[in-house]
Amino acid sequence: MMGFILYLIIGGIIGWLAGLILGKDVPGGIIGNIIAGIIGAWLGGLIFGDFGPIVADIAIIPALIGAIILILIVSFVMKSMRKK
């Protein structure tokens, strides 16, 4: 149970950091940050593998890069949907 909570916290921090780096707010607030961080960790792990520091079974550097990619994609899609 404690591992799952730590996983959510690390996911939220990664999503929040990715939003700060890009200067964009992640839609959904805290929940959006957690989702972006966890999906970003999965995406980054697929693309870059596991390297760098690992906390709560999340490789921090690939997770952060994956979350940045995810937020860029989501913001691009949302921006294009608003134009229609």
N, CA, C and O of each residue as an XYZ file, in Angstrom:
336
protein
N       0.821     -1.197      0.000
C       0.000      0.000      0.000
C       0.862      1.257      0.000
O       0.609      2.191     -0.761
N       1.877      1.276      0.853
C       2.749      2.444      0.929
C       3.500      2.653     -0.374
O       3.746      3.792     -0.772
N       3.869      1.556     -1.049
C       4.550      1.670     -2.337
C       3.670      2.314     -3.388
O       4.151      3.091     -4.213
N       2.374      1.996     -3.366
C       1.431      2.575     -4.327
C       1.278      4.075     -4.092
O       1.245      4.855     -5.044
N       1.185      4.477     -2.830
C       1.068      5.899     -2.501
C       2.324      6.649     -2.931
O       2.235      7.747     -3.481
N       3.485      6.066     -2.685
C       4.742      6.680     -3.100
C       4.801      6.786     -4.622
O       5.292      7.780     -5.158
N       4.306      5.769     -5.316
C       4.258      5.767     -6.786
C       3.405      6.937     -7.281
O       3.790      7.628     -8.223
N       2.252      7.161     -6.652
C       1.382      8.278     -7.030
C       2.040      9.625     -6.744
O       1.936     10.555     -7.543
N       2.712      9.726     -5.610
C       3.384     10.975     -5.253
C       4.499     11.293     -6.241
O       4.602     12.424     -6.718
N       5.334     10.305     -6.551
C       6.429     10.514     -7.502
C       5.855     10.856     -8.883
O       6.376     11.734     -9.569
N       4.787     10.168     -9.288
C       4.140     10.487    -10.563
C       3.643     11.918    -10.598
O       3.806     12.605    -11.606
N       3.035     12.379     -9.507
C       2.560     13.760     -9.424
C       3.693     14.775     -9.505
O       3.576     15.801    -10.174
N       4.784     14.479     -8.820
C       5.936     15.391     -8.846
C       6.533     15.454    -10.257
O       6.896     16.529    -10.733
N       6.630     14.315    -10.910
C       7.186     14.290    -12.272
C       6.289     15.073    -13.226
O       6.783     15.850    -14.043
N       4.967     14.874    -13.127
C       4.043     15.629    -13.964
C       4.123     17.122    -13.702
O       4.080     17.926    -14.634
N       4.240     17.492    -12.432
C       4.343     18.897    -12.050
C       5.641     19.512    -12.594
O       5.633     20.620    -13.129
N       6.753     18.781    -12.450
C       8.039     19.279    -12.964
C       8.011     19.434    -14.482
O       8.540     20.406    -15.020
N       7.396     18.477    -15.168
C       7.311     18.564    -16.627
C       6.510     19.797    -17.032
O       6.882     20.494    -17.976
N       5.417     20.071    -16.329
C       4.626     21.271    -16.603
C       5.416     22.542    -16.343
O       5.312     23.506    -17.102
N       6.212     22.553    -15.265
C       7.048     23.718    -14.965
C       8.108     23.939    -16.041
O       8.344     25.069    -16.469
N       8.740     22.855    -16.474
C       9.784     22.968    -17.495
C       9.212     23.534    -18.788
O       9.844     24.361    -19.446
N       8.007     23.083    -19.150
C       7.386     23.550    -20.385
C       6.671     24.885    -20.220
O       6.347     25.540    -21.211
N       6.422     25.294    -18.981
C       5.676     26.525    -18.742
C       4.205     26.373    -19.084
O       3.542     27.347    -19.441
N       3.692     25.151    -18.975
C       2.291     24.877    -19.284
C       1.631     24.237    -18.078
O       2.247     23.447    -17.362
N       0.363     24.587    -17.858
C      -0.400     23.926    -16.804
C      -0.933     22.617    -17.352
O      -1.459     22.564    -18.464
N      -0.795     21.577    -16.575
C      -1.341     20.281    -16.964
C      -2.843     20.312    -16.675
O      -3.247     20.622    -15.554
N      -3.678     19.993    -17.678
C      -5.115     19.979    -17.420
C      -5.470     18.973    -16.322
O      -4.934     17.866    -16.297
N      -6.359     19.353    -15.430
C      -6.790     18.436    -14.380
C      -6.111     18.658    -13.047
O      -6.374     17.915    -12.101
N      -5.250     19.646    -12.938
C      -4.597     19.963    -11.668
C      -3.746     18.828    -11.140
O      -2.943     18.252    -11.874
N      -3.922     18.504     -9.864
C      -3.095     17.484     -9.210
C      -3.298     16.118     -9.859
O      -2.335     15.389    -10.096
N      -4.551     15.775    -10.144
C      -4.834     14.485    -10.780
C      -4.188     14.433    -12.161
O      -3.634     13.405    -12.550
N      -4.256     15.528    -12.893
C      -3.617     15.596    -14.210
C      -2.112     15.423    -14.119
O      -1.503     14.759    -14.957
N      -1.508     16.029    -13.088
C      -0.064     15.872    -12.874
C       0.291     14.419    -12.596
O       1.266     13.897    -13.137
N      -0.504     13.768    -11.750
C      -0.239     12.365    -11.420
C      -0.360     11.503    -12.672
O       0.495     10.656    -12.933
N      -1.418     11.718    -13.442
C      -1.625     10.936    -14.662
C      -0.505     11.191    -15.662
O       0.029     10.253    -16.252
N      -0.145     12.473    -15.854
C       0.939     12.805    -16.785
C       2.251     12.174    -16.328
O       3.017     11.678    -17.154
N       2.516     12.187    -15.029
C       3.755     11.605    -14.507
C       3.808     10.102    -14.682
O       4.842      9.559    -15.073
N       2.696      9.416    -14.396
C       2.686      7.957    -14.502
C       2.723      7.512    -15.961
O       3.484      6.613    -16.318
N       1.907      8.135    -16.801
C       1.939      7.779    -18.230
C       3.273      8.197    -18.836
O       3.822      7.492    -19.683
N       3.796      9.344    -18.403
C       5.107      9.789    -18.870
C       6.208      8.820    -18.472
O       7.136      8.578    -19.244
N       6.106      8.261    -17.259
C       7.092      7.272    -16.809
C       7.028      6.026    -17.679
O       8.057      5.466    -18.055
N       5.822      5.603    -17.993
C       5.653      4.429    -18.866
C       6.198      4.729    -20.271
O       6.942      3.929    -20.838
N       5.823      5.878    -20.818
C       6.267      6.266    -22.158
C       7.785      6.426    -22.212
O       8.437      5.928    -23.130
N       8.338      7.120    -21.229
C       9.789      7.317    -21.166
C      10.531      6.006    -21.009
O      11.603      5.824    -21.587
N       9.966      5.080    -20.221
C      10.584      3.765    -20.055
C      10.599      2.978    -21.348
O      11.569      2.283    -21.649
N       9.515      3.088    -22.120
C       9.467      2.400    -23.413
C      10.493      2.963    -24.389
O      11.176      2.212    -25.086
N      10.595      4.280    -24.435
C      11.476      4.931    -25.415
C      12.941      4.875    -24.985
O      13.812      4.536    -25.786
N      13.212      5.209    -23.719
C      14.593      5.390    -23.277
C      15.111      4.293    -22.358
O      16.308      4.250    -22.077
N      14.249      3.414    -21.887
C      14.681      2.380    -20.956
C      14.807      2.934    -19.551
O      14.324      4.031    -19.269
N      15.448      2.188    -18.672
C      15.610      2.598    -17.279
C      17.054      3.009    -17.038
O      17.957      2.173    -17.048
N      17.265      4.301    -16.822
C      18.595      4.769    -16.435
C      18.426      5.927    -15.456
O      17.347      6.506    -15.335
N      19.489      6.243    -14.779
C      19.436      7.316    -13.799
C      18.839      6.830    -12.493
O      18.634      5.634    -12.289
N      18.564      7.778    -11.617
C      18.026      7.400    -10.303
C      16.631      6.785    -10.422
O      15.825      7.202    -11.254
N      16.360      5.790     -9.581
C      15.067      5.117     -9.573
C      14.448      5.286     -8.189
O      15.060      4.945     -7.177
N      13.223      5.819     -8.160
C      12.484      6.003     -6.919
C      11.109      5.374     -7.120
O      10.433      5.674     -8.104
N      10.692      4.516     -6.212
C       9.379      3.847     -6.270
C       9.192      3.144     -7.617
O       8.121      3.221     -8.220
N      10.227      2.466     -8.077
C      10.210      1.747     -9.354
C      10.002      2.655    -10.562
O       9.591      2.179    -11.620
N      10.276      3.955    -10.427
C      10.184      4.897    -11.541
C      11.582      5.436    -11.797
O      12.205      6.015    -10.908
N      12.077      5.240    -13.031
C      13.352      5.832    -13.428
C      13.075      7.312    -13.709
O      12.355      7.642    -14.652
N      13.635      8.182    -12.909
C      13.262      9.595    -12.892
C      13.524     10.311    -14.222
O      12.638     11.006    -14.721
N      14.696     10.162    -14.796
C      15.046     10.906    -16.013
C      14.181     10.490    -17.203
O      13.611     11.368    -17.850
N      14.051      9.198    -17.529
C      13.147      8.835    -18.631
C      11.693      9.220    -18.348
O      10.962      9.587    -19.267
N      11.272      9.138    -17.086
C       9.903      9.503    -16.732
C       9.651     10.981    -16.985
O       8.599     11.358    -17.501
N      10.608     11.810    -16.624
C      10.469     13.251    -16.832
C      10.430     13.585    -18.319
O       9.616     14.399    -18.755
N      11.305     12.963    -19.090
C      11.312     13.187    -20.540
C      10.002     12.697    -21.152
O       9.427     13.370    -22.007
N       9.532     11.538    -20.721
C       8.264     11.006    -21.224
C       7.092     11.909    -20.873
O       6.202     12.116    -21.699
N       7.080     12.452    -19.651
C       6.004     13.352    -19.235
C       6.037     14.645    -20.054
O       4.987     15.176    -20.414
N       7.224     15.147    -20.347
C       7.348     16.345    -21.187
C       6.779     16.069    -22.573
O       6.026     16.882    -23.109
N       7.132     14.929    -23.155
C       6.608     14.558    -24.474
C       5.087     14.451    -24.420
O       4.394     14.960    -25.301
N       4.568     13.788    -23.387
C       3.123     13.615    -23.241
C       2.413     14.962    -23.124
O       1.395     15.176    -23.783
N       2.928     15.868    -22.304
C       2.294     17.176    -22.128
C       2.339     17.976    -23.425
O       1.377     18.669    -23.758
N       3.443     17.888    -24.157
C       3.511     18.566    -25.457
C       2.444     18.041    -26.414
O       1.780     18.820    -27.097
N       2.284     16.729    -26.460
C       1.287     16.126    -27.349
C      -0.122     16.538    -26.928
O      -0.930     16.932    -27.769
N      -0.421     16.450    -25.632
C      -1.757     16.807    -25.145
C      -2.054     18.281    -25.391
O      -3.159     18.625    -25.808
N      -1.081     19.157    -25.139
C      -1.318     20.585    -25.354
C      -1.505     20.892    -26.838
O      -2.297     21.765    -27.192
N      -0.788     20.189    -27.706
C      -0.955     20.382    -29.154
C      -2.345     19.937    -29.599
O      -3.007     20.634    -30.367
N      -2.784     18.775    -29.115
C      -4.108     18.269    -29.480
C      -5.209     19.196    -28.957
O      -6.160     19.500    -29.677
N      -5.080     19.638    -27.723
C      -6.098     20.544    -27.153
C      -6.127     21.873    -27.885
O      -7.194     22.449    -28.093
N      -4.957     22.361    -28.277
C      -4.870     23.631    -28.998
C      -5.540     23.500    -30.364
O      -6.253     24.405    -30.797
N      -5.313     22.380    -31.038
C      -5.916     22.180    -32.363
C      -7.426     21.960    -32.257
O      -8.161     22.316    -33.178
N      -7.902     21.378    -31.149
C      -9.341     21.179    -30.954
C     -10.054     22.502    -30.688
O     -11.213     22.663    -31.069
N      -9.380     23.445    -30.045
C      -9.980     24.752    -29.757
C     -10.179     25.577    -31.015
O     -11.093     26.399    -31.080
N      -9.334     25.366    -32.014
C      -9.415     26.126    -33.260
C     -10.635     25.762    -34.082
O     -11.094     26.562    -34.897
N     -11.169     24.558    -33.877
C     -12.297     24.099    -34.693
C     -13.599     24.682    -34.222
O     -14.647     24.398    -34.800
